[in-house]
Structures are given as C-alpha cells and as structure tokens.
Amino acid sequence: MNTVLLQIQKQYERIPSFQCREGCTDCCGPVPFTVVELSQIEARPFTGLRCQYASSHGCTIYKHRPLMCRLFGTVDTPQLRCWHGKRPDVMLSAIQGSTIMRHYLKHPMGQDPLQDQSWMK
C-alpha cells in the first residue's frame, strides 16, 4: 500500500462507525473523490444529483467510499447528521470533523478534489 493511501486510511480510522439503515442511500449525492480514492474503485461518470455508486441495495462501493461519505452521520452538525437518526455512540464535534478534513486534504493526492471538478464528468 502506498504512503498516501496509508495516510488517508489513518484519517478514515479517526471516524467512528455506525450502522446505516439497510439499503439506504438518502444521503448519497454527488461527492468529490480524490485521485487516490478513485484508484481504489472502478470510476463511473457523474450522473446527476445522485451518487453514481448508489443502488437500490445501498452503496456499491461502501468499503471504498470517499471521506465525505464516511463523515456523514458522524459529525455533530446539522448538515452532516443522518436524517433517520442513525449515529455512532460518540459523535465527532464540528472541530474534529474539520480537522480530519484538513489533514485529509493536505496530503499530496494529485489534484485537490475541491478544486478539480473533473470528478463530475
């Protein structure tokens, strides 16, 4: 495993886990993927307001989902709370969530996913 991927994994490990509703994709909108995240999956073109990896059975890339998906439902802010009330036992604070995002984006992963919009094509 390369160094950048190990650093990303380190950020993933800081995020608490919880059990989603089975098959739920209600929070699955278009999200940016880093170059490294895309290297772990089969890239699909952006298809609109829904994530291209959401299916009627849930997320088809759950094990390799990007950071934003991992943060959803785990950060105690209105924008990132699960609409169905699902959550980990201990939520991340807004500051903790922002810190994880900053560490995640500072690694040399190719282009910054927040500036490179090619992931939407």
SERO-4910 file (N, C-alpha, C, O; in steps of 0.05 Angstrom, whole numbers):
BEGIN
 pado doro    nc1    nc2    nc3   cac1   cac2   cac3    cc1    cc2    cc3    oc1    oc2    oc3
  Met    A     17    -24      0      0      0      0     18     25      0     37     26     15
  Asn    A     11     45    -17     29     68    -18     25     87      6      6     85     20
  Thr    A     44    104      9     45    122     32     21    140     34     10    144     56
  Val    A     12    151     11    -11    169     11    -36    154     20    -52    164     36
  Leu    A    -39    130     10    -63    114     17    -62    107     47    -83    106     60
  Leu    A    -39    102     58    -36     97     87    -44    121    103    -57    119    123
  Gln    A    -36    145     94    -44    170    107    -74    174    106    -86    183    126
  Ile    A    -86    168     84   -115    171     81   -129    151    100   -148    158    113
  Gln    A   -119    126    101   -130    106    119   -129    115    148   -147    110    163
  Lys    A   -107    129    155   -104    140    182   -127    159    189   -137    159    211
  Gln    A   -134    176    169   -157    194    173   -183    179    175   -200    186    192
  Tyr    A   -187    159    159   -211    143    160   -215    130    188   -237    129    198
  Glu    A   -193    121    199   -194    108    225   -202    126    248   -210    117    269
  Arg    A   -200    152    244   -208    171    264   -238    175    265   -249    188    283
  Ile    A   -252    165    245   -281    169    242   -296    146    255   -291    123    248
  Pro    A   -314    152    274   -329    130    286   -348    116    266   -357    129    247
  Ser    A   -354     91    270   -372     77    252   -400     75    266   -403     77    290
  Phe    A   -420     70    249   -447     65    259   -461     49    237   -452     48    214
  Gln    A   -484     38    244   -499     22    225   -520     39    211   -539     50    224
  Cys    A   -518     41    185   -538     55    169   -563     38    167   -563     14    174
  Arg    A   -585     50    158   -609     34    151   -602     17    127   -590     27    108
  Glu    A   -610     -8    128   -603    -26    106   -614    -16     79   -637     -9     76
  Gly    A   -596    -14     59   -603     -5     33   -607     25     30   -614     34      8
  Cys    A   -604     40     51   -610     69     50   -588     83     33   -564     78     36
  Thr    A   -597    101     16   -579    118      1   -589    147      1   -582    163    -16
  Asp    A   -605    154     22   -617    180     23   -597    203     24   -603    225     14
  Cys    A   -574    198     35   -553    219     37   -534    219     13   -515    235     12
  Cys    A   -538    201     -6   -519    198    -28   -523    218    -50   -539    213    -69
  Gly    A   -509    239    -49   -509    259    -70   -483    259    -84   -466    241    -78
  Pro    A   -478    277   -102   -452    277   -116   -431    287    -95   -434    308    -83
  Val    A   -410    271    -92   -388    279    -74   -362    277    -89   -358    262   -108
  Pro    A   -342    294    -81   -316    293    -94   -300    268    -85   -302    260    -62
  Phe    A   -286    257   -103   -267    235    -98   -239    245   -103   -235    261   -122
  Thr    A   -220    237    -86   -193    244    -92   -182    224   -113   -195    204   -118
  Val    A   -160    231   -124   -147    213   -143   -141    186   -131   -145    165   -143
  Val    A   -132    186   -106   -126    161    -92   -151    145    -88   -151    120    -92
  Glu    A   -173    158    -79   -198    143    -75   -208    131   -101   -217    108   -102
  Leu    A   -206    146   -123   -215    135   -149   -198    112   -158   -208     94   -172
  Ser    A   -173    111   -149   -155     89   -157   -164     63   -144   -156     41   -152
  Gln    A   -180     64   -123   -189     41   -108   -215     29   -119   -223      7   -111
  Ile    A   -228     42   -138   -254     33   -148   -254     36   -179   -236     47   -191
  Glu    A   -275     25   -190   -280     28   -219   -294     55   -223   -317     58   -214
  Ala    A   -281     74   -236   -293    101   -239   -317     99   -257   -317     85   -278
  Arg    A   -338    114   -249   -362    116   -265   -367    146   -270   -360    162   -253
  Pro    A   -379    153   -292   -385    181   -297   -406    192   -278   -424    177   -269
  Phe    A   -404    217   -272   -424    231   -256   -451    231   -270   -452    235   -294
  Thr    A   -472    225   -256   -498    221   -269   -520    240   -260   -543    236   -268
  Gly    A   -514    260   -245   -534    279   -236   -532    284   -206   -511    285   -195
  Leu    A   -555    287   -193   -556    294   -165   -553    270   -146   -550    274   -122
  Arg    A   -553    246   -156   -549    222   -140   -520    212   -145   -509    215   -166
  Cys    A   -509    200   -125   -483    187   -128   -484    165   -148   -503    149   -149
  Gln    A   -465    164   -165   -464    143   -186   -460    115   -174   -461     95   -189
  Tyr    A   -454    113   -148   -450     87   -136   -473     78   -118   -471     57   -105
  Ala    A   -494     94   -116   -517     88   -100   -535     69   -117   -539     73   -141
  Ser    A   -545     48   -104   -563     29   -117   -587     24    -99   -587     34    -76
  Ser    A   -606      9   -108   -629      3    -91   -622    -15    -68   -638    -19    -49
  His    A   -597    -26    -68   -588    -43    -46   -568    -28    -28   -557    -41    -10
  Gly    A   -564     -3    -33   -545     13    -17   -520     21    -34   -522     21    -58
  Cys    A   -499     27    -20   -475     36    -33   -459     13    -45   -453     -7    -31
  Thr    A   -453     15    -71   -439     -7    -84   -409     -7    -79   -395    -26    -85
  Ile    A   -399     15    -67   -370     17    -61   -366     23    -31   -346     36    -24
  Tyr    A   -384     14    -14   -383     22     14   -356     19     27   -347     37     41
  Lys    A   -342     -3     22   -315     -7     34   -295     14     24   -277     21     39
  His    A   -299     25      0   -280     44    -11   -293     72    -15   -284     88    -31
  Arg    A   -314     78      0   -328    104     -3   -309    127      5   -291    123     21
  Pro    A   -314    150     -6   -296    173     -1   -300    185     27   -320    178     41
  Leu    A   -282    202     35   -283    213     62   -310    227     68   -320    223     90
  Met    A   -321    242     50   -346    256     56   -368    237     64   -383    243     82
  Cys    A   -369    214     51   -389    194     58   -384    182     85   -402    176    100
  Arg    A   -359    179     92   -351    168    118   -358    188    140   -365    179    162
  Leu    A   -356    214    135   -362    234    155   -392    237    160   -401    244    182
  Phe    A   -408    233    139   -437    237    142   -448    219    164   -443    195    165
  Gly    A   -464    231    181   -476    217    203   -458    214    228   -467    204    248
  Thr    A   -433    223    226   -415    221    248   -406    247    261   -395    248    283
  Val    A   -412    269    247   -404    296    256   -429    310    267   -449    311    253
  Asp    A   -427    321    291   -450    334    304   -454    362    294   -451    382    308
  Thr    A   -463    364    269   -471    389    256   -497    383    241   -500    360    231
  Pro    A   -514    402    238   -540    397    224   -536    387    196   -551    370    186
  Gln    A   -515    396    182   -510    388    154   -502    359    151   -506    347    130
  Leu    A   -489    348    172   -478    321    170   -492    300    187   -483    278    189
  Arg    A   -514    308    199   -529    288    215   -547    271    197   -558    281    177
  Cys    A   -549    246    204   -567    228    189   -596    236    193   -604    241    216
  Trp    A   -611    238    172   -639    246    174   -656    225    187   -679    231    196
  His    A   -646    201    190   -661    179    202   -653    174    231   -662    155    244
  Gly    A   -635    191    241   -627    189    269   -605    169    274   -598    164    298
  Lys    A   -594    156    254   -573    137    257   -547    152    264   -542    174    254
  Arg    A   -531    141    282   -507    155    291   -489    136    307   -498    116    317
  Pro    A   -463    143    309   -446    127    327   -453    134    356   -466    154    362
  Asp    A   -443    118    375   -447    124    403   -435    151    411   -447    166    426
  Val    A   -412    157    400   -399    183    405   -395    197    378   -381    188    361
  Met    A   -407    221    376   -405    237    352   -379    253    352   -368    259    373
  Leu    A   -369    259    328   -347    278    326   -358    306    328   -381    311    320
  Ser    A   -343    324    340   -351    352    341   -346    364    313   -332    352    297
  Ala    A   -356    387    308   -351    401    283   -321    407    280   -311    405    258
  Ile    A   -308    413    302   -279    418    300   -264    393    293   -245    393    277
  Gln    A   -271    370    306   -258    345    299   -263    338    270   -244    329    256
  Gly    A   -287    341    260   -293    335    232   -276    353    213   -266    343    193
  Ser    A   -274    379    219   -258    397    203   -229    390    204   -215    392    183
  Thr    A   -219    382    227   -191    374    229   -185    350    212   -165    349    198
  Ile    A   -203    330    213   -199    306    196   -198    315    166   -181    305    151
  Met    A   -217    332    158   -218    341    131   -193    356    123   -182    352    101
  Arg    A   -183    373    140   -158    388    134   -134    369    131   -119    372    112
  His    A   -131    350    149   -109    331    147   -111    315    122    -91    309    108
  Tyr    A   -135    307    115   -141    291     91   -133    306     66   -121    295     48
  Leu    A   -140    331     64   -135    347     40   -107    357     38    -98    365     16
  Lys    A    -91    356     59    -64    366     57    -44    346     45    -22    354     38
  His    A    -52    321     43    -34    301     31    -33    304      1    -52    311    -12
  Pro    A    -10    299    -10     -6    301    -39    -20    279    -55     -8    259    -62
  Met    A    -46    282    -59    -62    261    -72    -66    267   -101    -85    257   -113
  Gly    A    -50    282   -114    -55    291   -141    -68    318   -139    -57    336   -126
  Gln    A    -91    321   -151   -104    347   -150   -123    348   -127   -135    328   -119
  Asp    A   -127    372   -117   -146    377    -95   -174    372   -106   -183    384   -125
  Pro    A   -189    353    -93   -216    347   -104   -235    370   -102   -256    370   -116
  Leu    A   -230    389    -84   -248    412    -82   -243    433   -103   -260    450   -107
  Gln    A   -221    431   -117   -215    450   -139   -217    436   -166   -224    449   -186
  Asp    A   -210    411   -167   -211    396   -192   -240    385   -196   -248    367   -180
  Gln    A   -254    395   -215   -282    387   -218   -285    364   -239   -308    358   -247
  Ser    A   -263    352   -248   -265    330   -268   -280    307   -257   -291    291   -273
  Trp    A   -282    303   -230   -297    281   -218   -326    283   -225   -341    263   -223
  Met    A   -336    307   -234   -364    310   -240   -371    302   -269   -394    301   -276
  Lys    A   -350    296   -285   -355    289   -313   -362    260   -317   -366    251   -340
***
